[in-house]
Amino acid sequence: MQNDFSQILVTEEEIDKTVRRMADEISRDYEGKNLVLLGILKGSVVFMGDLMKRLSIPVQIDFMKVSSYGTGTVSSGHVDIILDIRRKNLADCDILIVEDIIDSGRTLSYLAKYLRDKGARSVKTCTMLDKPSRREVEFVPDYVGKQIPDEFVVGYGLDYDEKYRALPYVAILKREVYEK
C-alpha cells in the first residue's frame, strides 16, 4: 500500500497538533453554547472523533450523509442528502459542521444554508483540510486545520474507492492508482 503514495503530506504528529489547536479555538468560541458537532459521513468520522475528545466543553454529536460525487473523483456539482439531521430542538442548537476536506466548497456552502433555513440558531463550518485553489463558489470555512495543495489525498478518514481511510496520516495518492 505504501507504494500507492507519492508522499506523506500531513504526519500523525502534525494532525495531533492541528486537532488540539482547533479544539482549543472551538472550546473558547463555544463556551456556554449548545454545541452540536455535525459530522458529514463517512470521511469526517476520524477527525470528528479526535476533535470531540479534545474539546473542553460539553458537546452533542449528530451526522448527515451527503453525496456530491458522480463517478470516481469527479464531482457532480449537485448535493444529494442521503441521511438528514432530525432534531426537534434545532432552533436551540449551535451547529458546527465537521468535514474532512473542502474542495469546491459547494457541499459545505449548501449545507450551511440548508441548516440555517431549517432553523438552526447558528451554523459554522470546520474542516481538517482545505483546498482553496479548488473553490467553485464563494466559501470560507470558519475553522481550518491545514491548507493543502491541489492533490488527491487519502488517509485520516479520506478514501479512494473505500480504501485508505484508516491511515493515521494524510498522503498524496499517485495518479496511476486512481486513473486506472
C-alpha positions as CSV (number, residue, x, y, z in Angstrom):
1,M,0.0,0.0,0.0
2,Q,2.9,2.4,0.7
3,N,3.8,2.2,-3.0
4,D,0.4,3.9,-3.8
5,F,1.6,7.2,-2.3
6,S,4.0,9.8,-3.8
7,Q,4.5,11.4,-0.3
8,I,3.1,11.8,3.2
9,L,1.6,15.3,3.2
10,V,0.5,15.6,6.8
11,T,2.1,13.4,9.5
12,E,0.4,11.9,12.6
13,E,2.2,14.4,14.8
14,E,1.0,17.3,12.6
15,I,-2.5,16.0,12.7
16,D,-2.5,15.8,16.5
17,K,-1.1,19.3,16.9
18,T,-3.6,20.7,14.5
19,V,-6.6,19.0,16.1
20,R,-5.5,20.2,19.5
21,R,-5.2,23.8,18.3
22,M,-8.6,23.6,16.6
23,A,-10.2,22.1,19.7
24,D,-8.8,24.9,21.9
25,E,-10.3,27.5,19.5
26,I,-13.7,25.9,19.3
27,S,-13.9,25.3,23.0
28,R,-13.2,29.0,23.6
29,D,-15.6,30.2,20.9
30,Y,-18.5,27.9,22.0
31,E,-18.2,28.2,25.8
32,G,-21.7,28.4,27.3
33,K,-23.4,27.4,24.0
34,N,-25.3,24.4,22.9
35,L,-22.7,22.9,20.6
36,V,-23.7,20.2,18.2
37,L,-20.9,18.7,16.1
38,L,-22.4,17.6,12.8
39,G,-20.2,15.1,11.1
40,I,-20.5,14.5,7.4
41,L,-20.3,10.8,6.8
42,K,-18.1,9.0,6.1
43,G,-14.9,10.9,5.8
44,S,-15.3,13.2,8.9
45,V,-15.6,10.4,11.4
46,V,-11.9,10.0,12.3
47,F,-11.3,13.8,12.5
48,M,-14.6,14.4,14.5
49,G,-13.7,11.6,17.0
50,D,-10.3,13.1,17.7
51,L,-11.7,16.7,17.8
52,M,-14.5,15.9,20.3
53,K,-12.1,14.1,22.6
54,R,-10.0,17.3,22.9
55,L,-12.9,19.8,23.4
56,S,-13.1,21.1,27.0
57,I,-16.8,21.9,26.7
58,P,-20.0,19.8,26.6
59,V,-20.9,18.7,23.1
60,Q,-23.6,16.7,21.3
61,I,-23.0,14.9,18.1
62,D,-25.1,14.2,15.1
63,F,-24.5,13.1,11.5
64,M,-25.6,13.7,7.9
65,K,-24.7,11.8,4.8
66,V,-24.5,13.7,1.6
67,S,-23.1,13.0,-1.8
68,S,-21.7,15.4,-4.4
69,Y,-19.7,12.9,-6.4
70,G,-20.8,11.4,-9.7
71,T,-18.2,8.8,-10.6
72,G,-14.7,8.3,-9.4
73,T,-13.0,11.6,-8.5
74,V,-15.3,13.9,-10.4
75,S,-18.0,16.0,-8.5
76,S,-21.5,16.0,-10.0
77,G,-22.0,19.6,-8.8
78,H,-25.2,18.6,-7.2
79,V,-25.6,17.8,-3.4
80,D,-27.8,14.9,-2.5
81,I,-28.9,14.5,1.1
82,I,-28.9,10.8,1.9
83,L,-29.2,11.0,5.7
84,D,-30.6,14.2,7.2
85,I,-30.4,15.6,10.7
86,R,-33.6,15.1,12.7
87,R,-33.7,17.3,15.8
88,K,-36.8,18.8,17.4
89,N,-34.8,21.5,19.1
90,L,-32.8,22.7,16.1
91,A,-33.6,26.3,17.0
92,D,-31.6,25.8,20.2
93,C,-28.6,24.3,18.5
94,D,-25.3,25.9,17.6
95,I,-24.2,23.6,14.8
96,L,-20.6,23.1,13.8
97,I,-20.4,21.1,10.5
98,V,-17.3,18.9,10.7
99,E,-15.8,17.9,7.4
100,D,-12.6,16.1,6.4
101,I,-11.8,18.2,3.4
102,I,-13.2,21.1,1.4
103,D,-12.6,21.3,-2.4
104,S,-15.1,23.2,-4.4
105,G,-17.0,24.5,-1.4
106,R,-20.3,23.5,-2.9
107,T,-21.3,20.9,-0.3
108,L,-20.5,22.9,2.8
109,S,-21.9,26.1,1.3
110,Y,-25.1,24.3,0.5
111,L,-25.3,22.5,3.9
112,A,-24.7,25.7,5.9
113,K,-27.6,27.4,4.1
114,Y,-29.8,24.3,4.4
115,L,-29.3,24.1,8.2
116,R,-29.9,27.9,8.6
117,D,-33.1,27.6,6.6
118,K,-34.1,24.6,8.8
119,G,-33.9,26.9,11.8
120,A,-30.6,26.2,13.5
121,R,-29.6,29.0,15.9
122,S,-26.1,29.2,14.3
123,V,-24.1,27.3,11.7
124,K,-20.4,27.3,11.3
125,T,-18.0,25.0,9.4
126,C,-14.9,23.2,10.4
127,T,-12.5,21.2,8.1
128,M,-9.3,19.4,8.7
129,L,-8.0,20.0,5.2
130,D,-8.8,22.9,2.8
131,K,-8.0,23.2,-0.9
132,P,-8.9,26.9,-1.5
133,S,-7.4,26.7,-5.1
134,R,-10.3,24.4,-6.0
135,R,-13.2,26.7,-4.9
136,E,-16.1,26.9,-7.3
137,V,-18.3,29.0,-5.0
138,E,-17.6,31.8,-2.6
139,F,-17.0,29.9,0.7
140,V,-14.6,30.3,3.6
141,P,-14.7,27.8,6.4
142,D,-14.8,29.1,10.0
143,Y,-12.1,26.7,11.3
144,V,-9.4,25.2,9.1
145,G,-6.8,22.6,10.2
146,K,-4.4,22.9,7.2
147,Q,-4.5,24.3,3.7
148,I,-3.1,21.8,1.2
149,P,-2.2,21.9,-2.5
150,D,-4.5,20.6,-5.2
151,E,-3.5,16.9,-4.9
152,F,-5.7,13.8,-4.5
153,V,-5.2,12.9,-0.8
154,V,-6.2,9.9,1.3
155,G,-5.9,8.8,4.9
156,Y,-7.2,10.1,8.2
157,G,-10.8,9.4,7.0
158,L,-10.3,10.3,3.4
159,D,-10.6,7.5,0.9
160,Y,-10.4,6.4,-2.7
161,D,-12.8,3.6,-3.5
162,E,-13.3,3.0,0.2
163,K,-9.6,2.3,0.7
164,Y,-7.0,4.1,2.9
165,R,-9.4,5.7,5.4
166,A,-7.7,4.1,8.4
167,L,-4.2,5.6,7.7
168,P,-3.1,7.7,10.6
169,Y,-1.6,10.3,8.3
170,V,-2.6,12.1,5.0
171,A,-0.8,11.0,1.9
172,I,-0.9,12.0,-1.8
173,L,-2.2,9.2,-3.9
174,K,-0.3,8.5,-7.0
175,R,-2.2,9.4,-10.1
176,E,-1.7,6.0,-11.7
177,V,-3.7,4.5,-8.8
178,Y,-6.9,6.4,-9.4
179,E,-6.6,6.9,-13.2
180,K,-6.6,3.1,-14.0
